[in-house]
Amino acid sequence: MKIGIYLGDIKRPQSLGGLTFELTFVDELLKQKTNHEFIFYYFGEKNMFKNRQNAKFVSLRYYKKPAVSFFPFCFELYKIPVFSLNYILKRDCVNVVYFLTPYLHEHIEVPYFALIRDVSHRILPHFPEFSSNRIFEKMERKLNLFLTSASKIITCNNVAKNDIGTLYDVIGENIITMPLPYPAWVENVKEDRRILDKNSLNKNSYIFYPAQFWTHKNHIRLILTAQIMKEQNINLKVVFTGLDRGNKDYLQKQVEELNLEDDVIFLNYVSQSELYSLYKNAYALVYPSLAGPDSLAALEALYFNCPVLISDHLGYSQQLRKAALYFNPLDEVDIISKIMELNNMTIRDELISCGQILVRENSCKNYIDNFLNIMDNFYLTRQCWSLEENYNNK
């Protein structure tokens, strides 16, 4: 089949986009031998990719730059495509499309599969990034059409499957669960310890939380955790990395008011080499996000043998199973109790061991193998009508 892959907005590998699932998908898919032909569609810098045998890349364009979007997974909400994607897909005789991120500009007539990681804006509508009435309503109108028109919906686990099925009235057999793989960048990265030296960080001297500064990421809980650790003479700093999404000033003011400037470190975007060093030397990844239901950061940490402590709800336990300790994300006392459990080397070693097993299961190759198997199975259905003829003109 000729399979279209919609990537969404893509940046160069050395930018923020280099950490995304989309580029991991491209890198691994191009390694596989298959009889399918692929056309990758993306918005971004022109000529970022080179065409290869059985793979073509098409750079799409927008009319204008976007207004700020409050949806983490849909930054193109206010961009207007120059050309109709639906027209381009039919022009290119694409048989089926796999959307790695939602496309909300128009109805797509070509059969398509939709990858949806979460529907947090419906689960947590009270957070500022989700609560704008104008954006919420527009998003819901389009997402309802996008999901209910999909041949199949792909999501990460049964928690997400149940949320999507309930909130968007999709029958269970049309939702496939397929855990996300760890990002491909971790396999070949080289360590850069300068980030540690520059911030006076030693091995096991800090807990680490790499997350953009959205309000639902719940950074405030780790600031309050840092306050208690300081009072109890627990010698661990808190290190944040990520881009500001509107909440960083508030968090920095809280740190100043609590006199925690030496205990909480704010880093901006860091390179992959620096991120590797931060994972490798952290006492633990501590992930108190209030939105789920899975975490790529947790998989990255496990790959580098960094113990994972994470929220006890929203599907994380289905993703990570015995490879993490779970805490109440609204209770800093519970967070500290889980941090202290890691002093037990038996518990720590068991987490790392289970993490390595999980990482092997969630390899990039396994994910692509599952994807290709889904496409092979759909081909049997796609044979029911012509792969070339336009039935809409009949």
N, C-alpha and C positions, 0 to 999 in steps of 0.2 A: 504494500500500500504506500501511497504518498501521504505522509503524516506531517501535519503542521504542528509546530511547537511554539506557543506564545509565551515569551519570556517577560513581557512588561518592560519597565524602565531598567536599563542595565548600564552600569558604570564600568570604567576600566578596572582590571583586576587589582591594581594597587590602591584603589579608592575603597569607599565603604562597600560598594557592590561586590568587592572581592570576597566578602564573607557570606554572601547570600547562597541560598539553596539553588537558585536558578543557574548560577555558573557551575556549581557542582554537578548539576544534572547534565549540562552541556558537555563538560569535560569527560564525564564517565560514559555518556551515550556514544560519543564519537570514538571511544576505544573499542566498542563492541562490533562484532561482525554480524550483519543482518541483511536480509533481502529488502527491507523497507527503505524507502527514500524519505529524507527529512528536509523540511524547510522551516528554519527558525525565524520567527518574526519578533522584532524588538524595537522599542523606542530608546534612543540613546545616541552616542557618538557614532557618526557615519564610519563605515568600514572598520568597525572594531574587530569583527571576525573575518576570517578568510574562508571562502567556499572550499569544500573538500569533496572527495568522491562520495556520492550518495548523501551529501549534505550541502544545503545552500542557506545563506543568511540574507535576510531582507531587513534593511533598516527603515523603519517607519518614521513619519514625521508628524509633529503637532503644529497647529496654527499659532499657538502662543504658549508662553511659560505659565505654569499653574499658580493659582493662589495656594496658600498653605492648606494642606489637607489634614484632617484630624484622624484619618484612618491609617494605621501603620502599614496595612497591606495594600493600600490603593492611593498612591501619591498622584496618579494621573487623573483624579476625579474631575478637575476643572480644565483639563487640556482637551482640545478638540482635534481629532485626527484630520490630516489633510485629505486622506483618501479613506473610503469605507473599507474596513478590514474584511467585512463580509464579501464585498466585491473582489478584493484581492485574493481571498481564499478560493473563491469560485473560479477566478481567472487562472489561478495556478493549478486548478484541478486537484485540490487537496481532498482526500477521502475522509479524513477525520482529523480533528484538532485536539491537542492536549494543552489546556490553559494552566500554566504554573502559577498564575495569579489572576484574579478576576478581571474580566474585560466588560466594562459597564457602559460603553458608548452606544451600542446598537445590538439588535437581535442578530444572532449568528445562525444562518440556515444550514451550514455544514454540520454534520454530527460532531459533537464535542464532548470531551471529558473535562471536568473542572476540579482542580486541586484547591481545597479550602482547608486551611490549617485551623481556623477558629472563627467564631462569630461573637467575639468579645463585646462588640458594640451593643449586642442584644442582651448579653449576660450581665454587663456592667454599664448600663446606660447613664448612670449618675456621674461618671468621670468626665472631666471637661473635654477630653479629646473625643469623646463619644456623644456628648449631650447637645451639641449644636443642632437645633431643630431643623434648620434648612438643610444641612448636610445629612443628618440622620434620615429624613424623609426621602431625599433624593437617592441616597444609598439603598434604602429599603426597597423602593420601587424597582430599581434596576437589579438588585441582588435577587429579589423574588423571581424575576423573569430569567435571570442568568442561571440560577440553580434549578428551577423547575423545568427548564428547557434542556438541561444537560442530559446526555445519554447515560452517563454515570458520574457520580461525585466521588472524588478520592479524598480521604481525610486520614488523620494519624492514628486514632484509636476509637474505642467504643464510646467514650465520653463525648468526643466531638461528633461522632456519628449520631448519637441520641439527640444532641443539641440541634444539629442541622435538620434531622428528621422531624423533630417536634416544632421548631420555630419556622420552618419553611415547607412543611407539609410534604416531605419527600418520603416515599416508601423505602423501607430498610434495604430491600434487595437492590436498589439503585445507588446505594452508598457503599463504597469499598474502603476498608481500613488498610492502610499501608504505612507503617512507621517511617518517619523521615530518616535519612542517613546522616551520619556526621559529615560536615563540610569537607570538601576535597583538599582545601588548603593545608590541613593539619598534617598531611602525609609527607610533605617535602619542605616544610618550613625550617629555617635555621634560627636558633635562639639569639636574641639581642638583649643582653643583661644591662645595658646602659639605662634602661627604664627603671631598674631596681636601684642602681647606684645613685641616679639623679634624685630619687625620692627616699633615699636612706632605708630601703626595704631589704630585709634579710629573709632567708628561707624560713617558712613557717611563722613569720612575724605579723601576718595580716590575713584577713579574710577578704575575698574578692567577689565583686558583683559587677559584671560587664552588662550594662543595659542602658539604652537611651533613656533620657530623663523625661519619660512620660509619667503622669501622675499614677497610673495603674501599676507601675513597676514597684511602687511601695518602698522607695529608697528611705523614706522617713523612719521605717521600722529598724533599719540597720543603724541609723544615726542614734536612735534611742537605745539600741543594743550597745553601741559604742559608749554611751553615757554610763550604762550599768557596768560594763566591763572595766571602765576607768575607776568607778567607785569600788569595785571588787578587786582591783589590782590584777586583772587579767590582761596580760601584756600582748594584746592583739590590736592592730590598727584595722580600719575599714578602708578599702580601696574601691572607688567607683571609676568606671570608664564608660564613655558613651557621649553621643551628641545631645545638645540641649534641645528638648522638645517643649520648652515653656516652663518647666518646673525647677530648673537648676538654681535660680536666684533664691527661691523660697527655701530650698534645702541648704544652701550656703548660709543663709541668714539664721536658720535653726542651729547650724553648727557653731556659728559665732555666739549666739545667745547662750549656748550650753558650754562654751569655752572648750570646744573639741577640735580646734584648728590643727593641733598636733596629732590628733587621733583619727581624723577622717580626711582622706586624700581624694580630691577630685581631679581625674585625668580626662582629657578630651578624647577624641578618636586616637587610637594607637594602631601601629602597624601590626601585621600578622606576626612578625618576629618578636615584637614587644609583647603581644598578647600571649604568645607561647611561653615567654619567660614568666609572665605574671601568673599564668595557670600552673606552670611547673613548680613554682616556689611558694604558692599560696598554702596556708594552713587548710583552707577549704574554699570551695565555691559555695556561697550562701545566697540563695535565690528566692526572695520573698514575694515574687510577682503575684498579683491578684488575678491575673488573666492567664489562661493556659490555652490548650491542654498539653502542650509539649514544649521542650526547650532545646534549641540547637546548642546554646551555651553549655548546657549540662553534658551533652555528647562530646563537645570539645574538651571540657574538663576531664571527663572520663578517659578520653584518648590519651591525655597527658598525665594520667594517674593522680589527678587532683580529686580528693574526696568531695562528694556533692551532698549538700544539705538544701532542701527545697520545700516549697509549700505542700501541705498535705492534702490538697484537693485539686479539682480541675483536670484530672487525668494524668498528672505527673507520675503517680504511682503505677499507672498502666504503662507508661513509657519506660520508666527506669526500674521498676520492680525492686529487687533486692540490692540495687547498685547505689542507693541513696538513703539518707535518713530524712524523715519528714517532720515538719513542724507547723504549728498554727501561725500563719503569716501575719496575724494581727496581735501576736503575743511575743514581745521581745524576751520575756523570761523563758518561754519555751525555746526560743531560738538559742539562747545562751546554754540551756540544758543540753541541746543537741551538739552545740560546739564543744562542750566539755566532754561529751561521750567520746569524741575523737581522741581524747587523751589515752583511751584504752586502745593499745596497738592491735589487739585482736580484732576489734570492731573496725578499726581503720583499714587493716590489711584485707579483711573480708569485703569491705566496700570496694576497694581497689580491684580485687580479684573478680568480683561480680561485674564490675564496670568493664573490665577487659573482655569478658564474655559477651556483654551487651554490645560493645563496640563492634566486635567481630560479626555479630548478627545484623547490625545496622550499618554494614559497609555500603559504600556507594555502588559497588558492583551488584550486591544483592538487590538494592533498590531498582536499578536499571533492569536487572533480570526479571523482576516482578512487573515492571512497566511493560517490557517487551512481551511478556506472557499475556498481559491484559490486551495489548494491541493484537496479538496473534488470535486470541479468542474472539475479539470484536470483528476481525476480518471475516469470520464465518457468517456473522450477521450482515456485514457490509456487502457480501456477495448477493444479497437478495435484490439489489437494484444496481443499475449501471454505475460504473465508477466515473463515467465521462458525461453521460447525457444529463441535460438540465430539465428536470421534471417540472419545474415551476412554470415553464413556458407551455406545458401541455394543456 
